[in-house]
Amino acid sequence: MNSSIIGKIEKAQRYEHEPERVSITSMEATFHGEHSDYNVSLAQNHWKCNCSTYSAYGTCSHAMALQRILSKMLTMESRSESPVQHET
């Protein structure tokens, strides 16, 4: 194996333990929930999910789980986005 590639692999392994180096600004994911698969996205520091809970409350377990999983790689705003207040 090329020594240059070996150095890159070693650097990648070091970076793996430094997630704060990464800033996720947008993403899309499929979340395999207990009842179905859900599409969760992050754009401009705002989360969206196609589940009924998100539609009703502006947040859901799928978006909150991703906030927790990715917390070190999210902006402060997207890390702590609170639910949207919906009129009832």
ZAMARGU-4260 file (C-alpha; in steps of 0.2 Angstrom, whole numbers, plus 5000, padded with zeros to 4 digits):
<rodrens>
0) 5000/5000/5000 | 5006/5018/4996 | 5014/5026/5011 | 5004/5042/5007 | 4987/5032/5009
5) 4993/5024/5025 | 4996/5042/5032 | 4979/5047/5026 | 4971/5031/5035 | 4980/5035/5051
10) 4974/5054/5050 | 4956/5048/5047 | 4957/5036/5062 | 4963/5051/5073 | 4949/5062/5066
15) 4937/5049/5070 | 4939/5053/5089 | 4938/5072/5086 | 4920/5074/5080 | 4920/5092/5084
20) 4930/5095/5069 | 4915/5092/5058 | 4900/5104/5056 | 4884/5097/5049 | 4874/5111/5041
25) 4862/5100/5031 | 4858/5082/5029 | 4844/5069/5025 | 4842/5052/5033 | 4830/5038/5034
30) 4826/5034/5052 | 4820/5016/5055 | 4807/5019/5068 | 4797/5006/5078 | 4782/5007/5066
35) 4789/5013/5050 | 4803/5022/5041 | 4804/5041/5042 | 4813/5054/5032 | 4822/5066/5043
40) 4831/5081/5037 | 4841/5096/5043 | 4842/5112/5033 | 4847/5130/5039 | 4847/5124/5057
45) 4829/5117/5056 | 4824/5099/5058 | 4810/5091/5048 | 4802/5074/5049 | 4788/5066/5040
50) 4780/5058/5055 | 4764/5063/5063 | 4771/5068/5079 | 4783/5081/5070 | 4768/5088/5061
55) 4758/5090/5077 | 4772/5096/5089 | 4786/5103/5078 | 4798/5089/5085 | 4798/5070/5087
60) 4809/5056/5094 | 4817/5054/5077 | 4824/5072/5076 | 4828/5072/5094 | 4838/5056/5093
65) 4848/5063/5078 | 4851/5079/5088 | 4859/5068/5102 | 4869/5056/5090 | 4876/5071/5080
70) 4877/5084/5094 | 4896/5087/5093 | 4894/5090/5074 | 4879/5102/5074 | 4878/5120/5076
75) 4872/5127/5093 | 4856/5132/5085 | 4852/5115/5077 | 4858/5106/5092 | 4845/5114/5103
80) 4831/5118/5091 | 4815/5118/5102 | 4798/5113/5096 | 4788/5125/5085 | 4773/5131/5094
85) 4757/5126/5084 | 4741/5134/5087 | 4727/5122/5093
</rodrens>
